[in-house]
Amino acid sequence: ADGPTARRLMQLAQEKDLVVLAHVDDQAIDRLFAHAPKTRLIWAHTGIGGAPIERVRALLQKHPTLVGELSYRPGLTEGDGRLSPAWRALMLEMPERFVVGSDTWINARWDDYESLMQQARRWLGDLPPPVARRIGWDNGAALFGLPPP
């Protein structure tokens, strides 16, 4: 996050209004934004290793163009697949700051895609429909300039 490649990537993304996907821990977020504070940054898993929700909230408050991607997010759901109360509260507080993801990082992961989306639909169902729609589609579509359905 401190190296010349990361610096140039963030600066280029800011100059060209591109979106960067960063597969990093919470410590790297501040370092990346130091290079280009207006870059739109999607934070994979909303933190590698499961940053505490208080830290997630603080980083989202500090960096207005940071968006949390929610695949494989430790603590997001309870044992029954329902959204944890703390994450539900954060999503209701900042519904424009999250997107659903699938983490299909290798071809074999595509075999599980429908199951992953069923899991997402389960916890999205714990949110009011307008918030679920934002997180499930609208926020991601807006990041990439897609028209509303």
CNS distance restraints for C-alpha pairs under 8 A (distance, minus, plus):
assign (resid   1 and name CA) (resid   6 and name CA) 5.49 0.50 0.50
assign (resid   1 and name CA) (resid   7 and name CA) 7.36 0.50 0.50
assign (resid   1 and name CA) (resid  28 and name CA) 5.63 0.50 0.50
assign (resid   1 and name CA) (resid  29 and name CA) 7.92 0.50 0.50
assign (resid   1 and name CA) (resid  31 and name CA) 5.78 0.50 0.50
assign (resid   1 and name CA) (resid  32 and name CA) 5.50 0.50 0.50
assign (resid   2 and name CA) (resid   6 and name CA) 6.60 0.50 0.50
assign (resid   2 and name CA) (resid   7 and name CA) 6.84 0.50 0.50
assign (resid   2 and name CA) (resid  31 and name CA) 6.15 0.50 0.50
assign (resid   2 and name CA) (resid  32 and name CA) 7.10 0.50 0.50
assign (resid   3 and name CA) (resid   7 and name CA) 6.24 0.50 0.50
assign (resid   4 and name CA) (resid   8 and name CA) 6.05 0.50 0.50
assign (resid   5 and name CA) (resid   9 and name CA) 6.02 0.50 0.50
assign (resid   6 and name CA) (resid  10 and name CA) 6.13 0.50 0.50
assign (resid   6 and name CA) (resid  32 and name CA) 7.03 0.50 0.50
assign (resid   7 and name CA) (resid  11 and name CA) 6.18 0.50 0.50
assign (resid   7 and name CA) (resid  32 and name CA) 7.02 0.50 0.50
assign (resid   7 and name CA) (resid  35 and name CA) 5.33 0.50 0.50
assign (resid   7 and name CA) (resid  36 and name CA) 7.71 0.50 0.50
assign (resid   8 and name CA) (resid  12 and name CA) 5.91 0.50 0.50
assign (resid   8 and name CA) (resid  35 and name CA) 7.95 0.50 0.50
assign (resid   9 and name CA) (resid  13 and name CA) 6.06 0.50 0.50
assign (resid  10 and name CA) (resid  14 and name CA) 6.16 0.50 0.50
assign (resid  10 and name CA) (resid  20 and name CA) 7.43 0.50 0.50
assign (resid  10 and name CA) (resid  32 and name CA) 6.90 0.50 0.50
assign (resid  10 and name CA) (resid  33 and name CA) 7.62 0.50 0.50
assign (resid  10 and name CA) (resid  35 and name CA) 6.29 0.50 0.50
assign (resid  10 and name CA) (resid  36 and name CA) 5.65 0.50 0.50
assign (resid  10 and name CA) (resid  39 and name CA) 6.42 0.50 0.50
assign (resid  11 and name CA) (resid  15 and name CA) 6.12 0.50 0.50
assign (resid  11 and name CA) (resid  35 and name CA) 6.45 0.50 0.50
assign (resid  11 and name CA) (resid  36 and name CA) 5.32 0.50 0.50
assign (resid  11 and name CA) (resid  39 and name CA) 7.54 0.50 0.50
assign (resid  12 and name CA) (resid  16 and name CA) 6.04 0.50 0.50
assign (resid  12 and name CA) (resid  18 and name CA) 7.85 0.50 0.50
assign (resid  13 and name CA) (resid  17 and name CA) 5.50 0.50 0.50
assign (resid  13 and name CA) (resid  18 and name CA) 4.49 0.50 0.50
assign (resid  13 and name CA) (resid  19 and name CA) 6.32 0.50 0.50
assign (resid  13 and name CA) (resid  20 and name CA) 6.84 0.50 0.50
assign (resid  13 and name CA) (resid  39 and name CA) 6.08 0.50 0.50
assign (resid  13 and name CA) (resid  40 and name CA) 7.71 0.50 0.50
assign (resid  14 and name CA) (resid  18 and name CA) 6.44 0.50 0.50
assign (resid  14 and name CA) (resid  36 and name CA) 6.37 0.50 0.50
assign (resid  14 and name CA) (resid  38 and name CA) 6.12 0.50 0.50
assign (resid  14 and name CA) (resid  39 and name CA) 4.50 0.50 0.50
assign (resid  14 and name CA) (resid  40 and name CA) 7.35 0.50 0.50
assign (resid  17 and name CA) (resid  39 and name CA) 7.13 0.50 0.50
assign (resid  17 and name CA) (resid  40 and name CA) 7.53 0.50 0.50
assign (resid  18 and name CA) (resid  39 and name CA) 7.45 0.50 0.50
assign (resid  18 and name CA) (resid  40 and name CA) 6.91 0.50 0.50
assign (resid  19 and name CA) (resid  39 and name CA) 7.02 0.50 0.50
assign (resid  19 and name CA) (resid  40 and name CA) 4.99 0.50 0.50
assign (resid  19 and name CA) (resid  41 and name CA) 5.76 0.50 0.50
assign (resid  19 and name CA) (resid  42 and name CA) 7.15 0.50 0.50
assign (resid  19 and name CA) (resid 143 and name CA) 7.33 0.50 0.50
assign (resid  19 and name CA) (resid 144 and name CA) 7.86 0.50 0.50
assign (resid  20 and name CA) (resid  39 and name CA) 7.59 0.50 0.50
assign (resid  20 and name CA) (resid  40 and name CA) 6.36 0.50 0.50
assign (resid  20 and name CA) (resid  41 and name CA) 4.84 0.50 0.50
assign (resid  20 and name CA) (resid  42 and name CA) 6.05 0.50 0.50
assign (resid  21 and name CA) (resid  41 and name CA) 5.90 0.50 0.50
assign (resid  21 and name CA) (resid  42 and name CA) 4.69 0.50 0.50
assign (resid  21 and name CA) (resid  43 and name CA) 6.08 0.50 0.50
assign (resid  21 and name CA) (resid  44 and name CA) 6.57 0.50 0.50
assign (resid  22 and name CA) (resid  41 and name CA) 6.88 0.50 0.50
assign (resid  22 and name CA) (resid  42 and name CA) 6.16 0.50 0.50
assign (resid  22 and name CA) (resid  43 and name CA) 5.20 0.50 0.50
assign (resid  22 and name CA) (resid  44 and name CA) 5.84 0.50 0.50
assign (resid  23 and name CA) (resid  43 and name CA) 6.39 0.50 0.50
assign (resid  23 and name CA) (resid  44 and name CA) 4.92 0.50 0.50
assign (resid  23 and name CA) (resid  45 and name CA) 7.64 0.50 0.50
assign (resid  23 and name CA) (resid  47 and name CA) 7.56 0.50 0.50
assign (resid  23 and name CA) (resid  48 and name CA) 6.84 0.50 0.50
assign (resid  24 and name CA) (resid  28 and name CA) 6.09 0.50 0.50
assign (resid  24 and name CA) (resid  29 and name CA) 7.35 0.50 0.50
assign (resid  24 and name CA) (resid  43 and name CA) 7.20 0.50 0.50
assign (resid  24 and name CA) (resid  44 and name CA) 7.06 0.50 0.50
assign (resid  24 and name CA) (resid  47 and name CA) 6.25 0.50 0.50
assign (resid  24 and name CA) (resid  48 and name CA) 5.64 0.50 0.50
assign (resid  25 and name CA) (resid  29 and name CA) 7.17 0.50 0.50
assign (resid  25 and name CA) (resid  47 and name CA) 4.93 0.50 0.50
assign (resid  25 and name CA) (resid  48 and name CA) 4.66 0.50 0.50
assign (resid  25 and name CA) (resid  49 and name CA) 6.81 0.50 0.50
assign (resid  25 and name CA) (resid  51 and name CA) 7.37 0.50 0.50
assign (resid  26 and name CA) (resid  30 and name CA) 7.73 0.50 0.50
assign (resid  26 and name CA) (resid  47 and name CA) 5.70 0.50 0.50
assign (resid  26 and name CA) (resid  48 and name CA) 7.43 0.50 0.50
assign (resid  26 and name CA) (resid  51 and name CA) 6.35 0.50 0.50
assign (resid  26 and name CA) (resid  55 and name CA) 7.74 0.50 0.50
assign (resid  26 and name CA) (resid  56 and name CA) 7.73 0.50 0.50
assign (resid  27 and name CA) (resid  31 and name CA) 7.24 0.50 0.50
assign (resid  28 and name CA) (resid  32 and name CA) 6.10 0.50 0.50
assign (resid  29 and name CA) (resid  33 and name CA) 6.26 0.50 0.50
assign (resid  29 and name CA) (resid  59 and name CA) 7.78 0.50 0.50
assign (resid  30 and name CA) (resid  34 and name CA) 6.09 0.50 0.50
assign (resid  30 and name CA) (resid  59 and name CA) 7.98 0.50 0.50
assign (resid  31 and name CA) (resid  35 and name CA) 7.05 0.50 0.50
assign (resid  32 and name CA) (resid  36 and name CA) 7.15 0.50 0.50
assign (resid  33 and name CA) (resid  37 and name CA) 4.53 0.50 0.50
assign (resid  33 and name CA) (resid  38 and name CA) 7.53 0.50 0.50
assign (resid  33 and name CA) (resid  39 and name CA) 7.28 0.50 0.50
assign (resid  33 and name CA) (resid  63 and name CA) 7.74 0.50 0.50
assign (resid  37 and name CA) (resid  63 and name CA) 7.50 0.50 0.50
assign (resid  38 and name CA) (resid  65 and name CA) 6.43 0.50 0.50
assign (resid  39 and name CA) (resid  65 and name CA) 6.52 0.50 0.50
assign (resid  40 and name CA) (resid  65 and name CA) 4.89 0.50 0.50
assign (resid  40 and name CA) (resid  66 and name CA) 6.16 0.50 0.50
assign (resid  40 and name CA) (resid  67 and name CA) 7.67 0.50 0.50
assign (resid  41 and name CA) (resid  65 and name CA) 6.30 0.50 0.50
assign (resid  41 and name CA) (resid  66 and name CA) 5.01 0.50 0.50
assign (resid  41 and name CA) (resid  67 and name CA) 6.12 0.50 0.50
assign (resid  42 and name CA) (resid  66 and name CA) 6.07 0.50 0.50
assign (resid  42 and name CA) (resid  67 and name CA) 4.75 0.50 0.50
assign (resid  42 and name CA) (resid  68 and name CA) 5.84 0.50 0.50
assign (resid  42 and name CA) (resid  69 and name CA) 6.31 0.50 0.50
assign (resid  43 and name CA) (resid  47 and name CA) 6.45 0.50 0.50
assign (resid  43 and name CA) (resid  66 and name CA) 6.98 0.50 0.50
assign (resid  43 and name CA) (resid  67 and name CA) 6.00 0.50 0.50
assign (resid  43 and name CA) (resid  68 and name CA) 4.95 0.50 0.50
assign (resid  43 and name CA) (resid  69 and name CA) 5.71 0.50 0.50
assign (resid  44 and name CA) (resid  48 and name CA) 7.22 0.50 0.50
assign (resid  44 and name CA) (resid  68 and name CA) 6.67 0.50 0.50
assign (resid  44 and name CA) (resid  69 and name CA) 5.10 0.50 0.50
assign (resid  44 and name CA) (resid  70 and name CA) 7.17 0.50 0.50
assign (resid  44 and name CA) (resid  71 and name CA) 7.54 0.50 0.50
assign (resid  45 and name CA) (resid  50 and name CA) 7.83 0.50 0.50
assign (resid  45 and name CA) (resid  68 and name CA) 6.81 0.50 0.50
assign (resid  45 and name CA) (resid  69 and name CA) 5.11 0.50 0.50
assign (resid  45 and name CA) (resid  70 and name CA) 4.89 0.50 0.50
assign (resid  45 and name CA) (resid  71 and name CA) 5.24 0.50 0.50
assign (resid  45 and name CA) (resid  72 and name CA) 5.87 0.50 0.50
assign (resid  45 and name CA) (resid  73 and name CA) 5.11 0.50 0.50
assign (resid  46 and name CA) (resid  50 and name CA) 7.47 0.50 0.50
assign (resid  46 and name CA) (resid  51 and name CA) 7.74 0.50 0.50
assign (resid  46 and name CA) (resid  56 and name CA) 7.29 0.50 0.50
assign (resid  46 and name CA) (resid  67 and name CA) 7.91 0.50 0.50
assign (resid  46 and name CA) (resid  68 and name CA) 4.54 0.50 0.50
assign (resid  46 and name CA) (resid  69 and name CA) 5.37 0.50 0.50
assign (resid  46 and name CA) (resid  70 and name CA) 6.05 0.50 0.50
assign (resid  46 and name CA) (resid  73 and name CA) 6.75 0.50 0.50
assign (resid  47 and name CA) (resid  51 and name CA) 5.61 0.50 0.50
assign (resid  47 and name CA) (resid  56 and name CA) 7.88 0.50 0.50
assign (resid  47 and name CA) (resid  73 and name CA) 7.64 0.50 0.50
assign (resid  49 and name CA) (resid  74 and name CA) 7.58 0.50 0.50
assign (resid  50 and name CA) (resid  73 and name CA) 6.45 0.50 0.50
assign (resid  50 and name CA) (resid  74 and name CA) 5.35 0.50 0.50
assign (resid  50 and name CA) (resid  75 and name CA) 7.54 0.50 0.50
assign (resid  51 and name CA) (resid  55 and name CA) 6.33 0.50 0.50
assign (resid  51 and name CA) (resid  56 and name CA) 6.52 0.50 0.50
assign (resid  52 and name CA) (resid  56 and name CA) 6.42 0.50 0.50
assign (resid  53 and name CA) (resid  57 and name CA) 6.11 0.50 0.50
assign (resid  53 and name CA) (resid  86 and name CA) 7.56 0.50 0.50
assign (resid  53 and name CA) (resid  87 and name CA) 7.49 0.50 0.50
assign (resid  54 and name CA) (resid  58 and name CA) 6.20 0.50 0.50
assign (resid  55 and name CA) (resid  59 and name CA) 6.19 0.50 0.50
assign (resid  56 and name CA) (resid  60 and name CA) 6.17 0.50 0.50
assign (resid  57 and name CA) (resid  61 and name CA) 6.12 0.50 0.50
assign (resid  57 and name CA) (resid  90 and name CA) 7.34 0.50 0.50
assign (resid  58 and name CA) (resid  62 and name CA) 6.09 0.50 0.50
assign (resid  59 and name CA) (resid  63 and name CA) 5.95 0.50 0.50
assign (resid  59 and name CA) (resid  66 and name CA) 7.87 0.50 0.50
assign (resid  60 and name CA) (resid  64 and name CA) 6.31 0.50 0.50
assign (resid  60 and name CA) (resid  66 and name CA) 6.01 0.50 0.50
assign (resid  60 and name CA) (resid  67 and name CA) 7.48 0.50 0.50
assign (resid  60 and name CA) (resid  97 and name CA) 7.61 0.50 0.50
assign (resid  66 and name CA) (resid  97 and name CA) 7.02 0.50 0.50
assign (resid  67 and name CA) (resid  97 and name CA) 4.74 0.50 0.50
assign (resid  67 and name CA) (resid  98 and name CA) 5.35 0.50 0.50
assign (resid  67 and name CA) (resid  99 and name CA) 7.16 0.50 0.50
assign (resid  68 and name CA) (resid  97 and name CA) 6.17 0.50 0.50
assign (resid  68 and name CA) (resid  98 and name CA) 4.67 0.50 0.50
assign (resid  68 and name CA) (resid  99 and name CA) 6.30 0.50 0.50
assign (resid  69 and name CA) (resid  98 and name CA) 5.83 0.50 0.50
assign (resid  69 and name CA) (resid  99 and name CA) 4.93 0.50 0.50
assign (resid  69 and name CA) (resid 100 and name CA) 5.78 0.50 0.50
assign (resid  69 and name CA) (resid 101 and name CA) 5.81 0.50 0.50
assign (resid  70 and name CA) (resid  76 and name CA) 7.94 0.50 0.50
assign (resid  70 and name CA) (resid  98 and name CA) 7.16 0.50 0.50
assign (resid  70 and name CA) (resid  99 and name CA) 6.34 0.50 0.50
assign (resid  70 and name CA) (resid 100 and name CA) 5.31 0.50 0.50
assign (resid  70 and name CA) (resid 101 and name CA) 5.73 0.50 0.50
assign (resid  71 and name CA) (resid 100 and name CA) 6.56 0.50 0.50
assign (resid  71 and name CA) (resid 101 and name CA) 4.90 0.50 0.50
assign (resid  71 and name CA) (resid 102 and name CA) 5.44 0.50 0.50
assign (resid  71 and name CA) (resid 103 and name CA) 6.11 0.50 0.50
assign (resid  72 and name CA) (resid 103 and name CA) 7.58 0.50 0.50
assign (resid  75 and name CA) (resid  84 and name CA) 6.97 0.50 0.50
assign (resid  75 and name CA) (resid  87 and name CA) 7.99 0.50 0.50
assign (resid  76 and name CA) (resid  83 and name CA) 5.95 0.50 0.50
assign (resid  76 and name CA) (resid  84 and name CA) 5.70 0.50 0.50
assign (resid  76 and name CA) (resid  87 and name CA) 5.97 0.50 0.50
assign (resid  77 and name CA) (resid  81 and name CA) 5.29 0.50 0.50
assign (resid  77 and name CA) (resid  82 and name CA) 5.20 0.50 0.50
assign (resid  77 and name CA) (resid  83 and name CA) 4.29 0.50 0.50
assign (resid  77 and name CA) (resid  84 and name CA) 4.85 0.50 0.50
assign (resid  77 and name CA) (resid 123 and name CA) 7.15 0.50 0.50
assign (resid  78 and name CA) (resid  82 and name CA) 5.44 0.50 0.50
assign (resid  78 and name CA) (resid  83 and name CA) 6.18 0.50 0.50
assign (resid  78 and name CA) (resid  84 and name CA) 5.52 0.50 0.50
assign (resid  81 and name CA) (resid 119 and name CA) 6.94 0.50 0.50
assign (resid  81 and name CA) (resid 122 and name CA) 6.72 0.50 0.50
assign (resid  81 and name CA) (resid 123 and name CA) 6.46 0.50 0.50
assign (resid  82 and name CA) (resid 122 and name CA) 6.62 0.50 0.50
assign (resid  82 and name CA) (resid 123 and name CA) 5.02 0.50 0.50
assign (resid  82 and name CA) (resid 126 and name CA) 6.83 0.50 0.50
assign (resid  83 and name CA) (resid  87 and name CA) 6.67 0.50 0.50
assign (resid  83 and name CA) (resid  88 and name CA) 6.10 0.50 0.50
assign (resid  83 and name CA) (resid 123 and name CA) 4.98 0.50 0.50
assign (resid  83 and name CA) (resid 124 and name CA) 7.69 0.50 0.50
assign (resid  83 and name CA) (resid 126 and name CA) 6.37 0.50 0.50
assign (resid  84 and name CA) (resid  88 and name CA) 6.09 0.50 0.50
assign (resid  85 and name CA) (resid  89 and name CA) 6.12 0.50 0.50
assign (resid  86 and name CA) (resid  90 and name CA) 6.37 0.50 0.50
assign (resid  87 and name CA) (resid  91 and name CA) 6.10 0.50 0.50
assign (resid  88 and name CA) (resid  92 and name CA) 6.16 0.50 0.50
assign (resid  88 and name CA) (resid 126 and name CA) 7.81 0.50 0.50
assign (resid  88 and name CA) (resid 127 and name CA) 7.14 0.50 0.50
assign (resid  89 and name CA) (resid  93 and name CA) 6.10 0.50 0.50
assign (resid  90 and name CA) (resid  94 and name CA) 6.05 0.50 0.50
assign (resid  90 and name CA) (resid  95 and name CA) 7.85 0.50 0.50
assign (resid  91 and name CA) (resid  95 and name CA) 4.88 0.50 0.50
assign (resid  91 and name CA) (resid  97 and name CA) 7.81 0.50 0.50
assign (resid  91 and name CA) (resid  98 and name CA) 7.38 0.50 0.50
assign (resid  91 and name CA) (resid 131 and name CA) 7.84 0.50 0.50
assign (resid  92 and name CA) (resid 127 and name CA) 7.83 0.50 0.50
assign (resid  92 and name CA) (resid 131 and name CA) 7.10 0.50 0.50
assign (resid  94 and name CA) (resid  98 and name CA) 7.80 0.50 0.50
assign (resid  95 and name CA) (resid 131 and name CA) 5.93 0.50 0.50
assign (resid  95 and name CA) (resid 134 and name CA) 6.76 0.50 0.50
assign (resid  95 and name CA) (resid 135 and name CA) 6.61 0.50 0.50
assign (resid  96 and name CA) (resid 134 and name CA) 6.69 0.50 0.50
assign (resid  96 and name CA) (resid 135 and name CA) 7.07 0.50 0.50
assign (resid  96 and name CA) (resid 139 and name CA) 6.18 0.50 0.50
assign (resid  97 and name CA) (resid 135 and name CA) 7.87 0.50 0.50
assign (resid  97 and name CA) (resid 139 and name CA) 7.45 0.50 0.50
assign (resid  98 and name CA) (resid 135 and name CA) 5.49 0.50 0.50
assign (resid  98 and name CA) (resid 139 and name CA) 6.99 0.50 0.50
assign (resid  99 and name CA) (resid 134 and name CA) 7.91 0.50 0.50
assign (resid  99 and name CA) (resid 135 and name CA) 4.79 0.50 0.50
assign (resid  99 and name CA) (resid 136 and name CA) 6.14 0.50 0.50
assign (resid  99 and name CA) (resid 137 and name CA) 7.29 0.50 0.50
assign (resid  99 and name CA) (resid 139 and name CA) 6.18 0.50 0.50
assign (resid  99 and name CA) (resid 140 and name CA) 5.87 0.50 0.50
assign (resid 100 and name CA) (resid 120 and name CA) 7.19 0.50 0.50
assign (resid 100 and name CA) (resid 135 and name CA) 6.22 0.50 0.50
assign (resid 100 and name CA) (resid 136 and name CA) 5.44 0.50 0.50
assign (resid 100 and name CA) (resid 137 and name CA) 7.64 0.50 0.50
assign (resid 100 and name CA) (resid 140 and name CA) 7.97 0.50 0.50
assign (resid 102 and name CA) (resid 113 and name CA) 6.87 0.50 0.50
assign (resid 102 and name CA) (resid 116 and name CA) 6.36 0.50 0.50
assign (resid 102 and name CA) (resid 117 and name CA) 7.33 0.50 0.50
assign (resid 103 and name CA) (resid 109 and name CA) 7.72 0.50 0.50
assign (resid 104 and name CA) (resid 108 and name CA) 7.88 0.50 0.50
assign (resid 104 and name CA) (resid 109 and name CA) 4.92 0.50 0.50
assign (resid 104 and name CA) (resid 110 and name CA) 5.89 0.50 0.50
assign (resid 104 and name CA) (resid 113 and name CA) 7.53 0.50 0.50
assign (resid 105 and name CA) (resid 109 and name CA) 6.77 0.50 0.50
assign (resid 106 and name CA) (resid 110 and name CA) 7.58 0.50 0.50
assign (resid 107 and name CA) (resid 111 and name CA) 7.86 0.50 0.50
assign (resid 108 and name CA) (resid 112 and name CA) 7.76 0.50 0.50
assign (resid 109 and name CA) (resid 113 and name CA) 6.65 0.50 0.50
assign (resid 112 and name CA) (resid 116 and name CA) 6.18 0.50 0.50
assign (resid 113 and name CA) (resid 117 and name CA) 6.24 0.50 0.50
assign (resid 114 and name CA) (resid 118 and name CA) 6.12 0.50 0.50
assign (resid 115 and name CA) (resid 119 and name CA) 6.28 0.50 0.50
assign (resid 116 and name CA) (resid 120 and name CA) 6.36 0.50 0.50
assign (resid 117 and name CA) (resid 121 and name CA) 6.06 0.50 0.50
assign (resid 118 and name CA) (resid 122 and name CA) 6.20 0.50 0.50
assign (resid 119 and name CA) (resid 123 and name CA) 6.67 0.50 0.50
assign (resid 120 and name CA) (resid 124 and name CA) 5.93 0.50 0.50
assign (resid 121 and name CA) (resid 125 and name CA) 6.01 0.50 0.50
assign (resid 122 and name CA) (resid 126 and name CA) 7.23 0.50 0.50
assign (resid 123 and name CA) (resid 127 and name CA) 7.49 0.50 0.50
assign (resid 124 and name CA) (resid 132 and name CA) 5.20 0.50 0.50
assign (resid 124 and name CA) (resid 136 and name CA) 7.36 0.50 0.50
assign (resid 125 and name CA) (resid 129 and name CA) 7.50 0.50 0.50
assign (resid 125 and name CA) (resid 132 and name CA) 6.97 0.50 0.50
assign (resid 127 and name CA) (resid 131 and name CA) 6.21 0.50 0.50
assign (resid 127 and name CA) (resid 132 and name CA) 5.60 0.50 0.50
assign (resid 128 and name CA) (resid 132 and name CA) 6.16 0.50 0.50
assign (resid 129 and name CA) (resid 133 and name CA) 6.01 0.50 0.50
assign (resid 130 and name CA) (resid 134 and name CA) 6.28 0.50 0.50
assign (resid 131 and name CA) (resid 135 and name CA) 6.28 0.50 0.50
assign (resid 132 and name CA) (resid 136 and name CA) 5.70 0.50 0.50
assign (resid 133 and name CA) (resid 137 and name CA) 5.67 0.50 0.50
assign (resid 133 and name CA) (resid 138 and name CA) 6.27 0.50 0.50
assign (resid 134 and name CA) (resid 138 and name CA) 4.43 0.50 0.50
assign (resid 134 and name CA) (resid 139 and name CA) 5.39 0.50 0.50
assign (resid 135 and name CA) (resid 139 and name CA) 5.85 0.50 0.50
assign (resid 135 and name CA) (resid 140 and name CA) 7.57 0.50 0.50
assign (resid 136 and name CA) (resid 140 and name CA) 7.77 0.50 0.50
assign (resid 137 and name CA) (resid 141 and name CA) 6.06 0.50 0.50
assign (resid 138 and name CA) (resid 142 and name CA) 6.03 0.50 0.50
assign (resid 138 and name CA) (resid 148 and name CA) 7.19 0.50 0.50
assign (resid 139 and name CA) (resid 143 and name CA) 6.30 0.50 0.50
assign (resid 140 and name CA) (resid 144 and name CA) 6.59 0.50 0.50
assign (resid 141 and name CA) (resid 145 and name CA) 6.00 0.50 0.50
assign (resid 141 and name CA) (resid 146 and name CA) 4.81 0.50 0.50
assign (resid 141 and name CA) (resid 147 and name CA) 7.04 0.50 0.50
assign (resid 141 and name CA) (resid 148 and name CA) 7.43 0.50 0.50
assign (resid 142 and name CA) (resid 146 and name CA) 5.96 0.50 0.50
assign (resid 142 and name CA) (resid 147 and name CA) 7.60 0.50 0.50
